[in-house]
Amino acid sequence: MVKIRLRRMGQKKAPYYRIIVADSRSPRDGRCIDEIGTFDPNTDPSTFKVDEEKAKKWLANGAQPTEVVNKIFKNAGIISK
């Protein structure tokens, strides 16, 4: 199963995340199939950038977003609320 999830990057206590497409069996920071955006929770408010075309393509192909990624997609307008 293919998942759209977050990959943790950055230093200790200052994380930022990349939104990736990966096999559900691969580790959190392991190999990914595609990178479709970023998410920075350290700013106020949190900022994100998502490549809408890639995200819609992967969703159409059956990739399942995690809960946090689903919220980011709703805020970006990729998934209707």
MOZIHU-V85840 format. One record per residue. N is the residue number from 1. RES is the residue in three letters. PHI is phi as a letter, one per 40 degrees, with the letter a starting at -180 (NA if undefined). BURIAL is 1 if it has 9 or more other C-alpha atoms within 8 Angstrom, else 0. Layout:
BEGIN
N_RES_PHI_BURIAL + N_RES_PHI_BURIAL
END
This chain:
BEGIN
1_MET_NA_0 + 2_VAL_c_1 + 3_LYS_b_1 + 4_ILE_b_1 + 5_ARG_a_1 + 6_LEU_c_1 + 7_ARG_b_1 + 8_ARG_c_1 + 9_MET_b_0 + 10_GLY_g_0 + 11_GLN_c_0 + 12_LYS_c_0 + 13_LYS_g_0 + 14_ALA_a_0 + 15_PRO_c_1 + 16_TYR_b_1 + 17_TYR_b_1 + 18_ARG_b_1 + 19_ILE_c_1 + 20_ILE_b_1 + 21_VAL_b_1 + 22_ALA_a_1 + 23_ASP_c_1 + 24_SER_c_0 + 25_ARG_c_0 + 26_SER_c_0 + 27_PRO_c_0 + 28_ARG_d_0 + 29_ASP_b_0 + 30_GLY_c_0 + 31_ARG_c_0 + 32_CYS_b_1 + 33_ILE_c_0 + 34_ASP_a_0 + 35_GLU_b_1 + 36_ILE_b_1 + 37_GLY_i_1 + 38_THR_b_1 + 39_PHE_a_1 + 40_ASP_b_1 + 41_PRO_c_1 + 42_ASN_c_0 + 43_THR_c_0 + 44_ASP_b_0 + 45_PRO_c_0 + 46_SER_d_1 + 47_THR_b_1 + 48_PHE_a_1 + 49_LYS_b_0 + 50_VAL_b_1 + 51_ASP_c_0 + 52_GLU_c_0 + 53_GLU_c_0 + 54_LYS_c_0 + 55_ALA_c_1 + 56_LYS_c_1 + 57_LYS_c_0 + 58_TRP_c_1 + 59_LEU_c_1 + 60_ALA_c_0 + 61_ASN_c_0 + 62_GLY_h_0 + 63_ALA_c_1 + 64_GLN_b_0 + 65_PRO_c_1 + 66_THR_c_1 + 67_GLU_c_0 + 68_VAL_c_0 + 69_VAL_c_1 + 70_ASN_c_1 + 71_LYS_c_0 + 72_ILE_c_1 + 73_PHE_c_1 + 74_LYS_c_1 + 75_ASN_c_0 + 76_ALA_c_0 + 77_GLY_g_0 + 78_ILE_c_1 + 79_ILE_b_0 + 80_SER_c_0 + 81_LYS_c_0
END
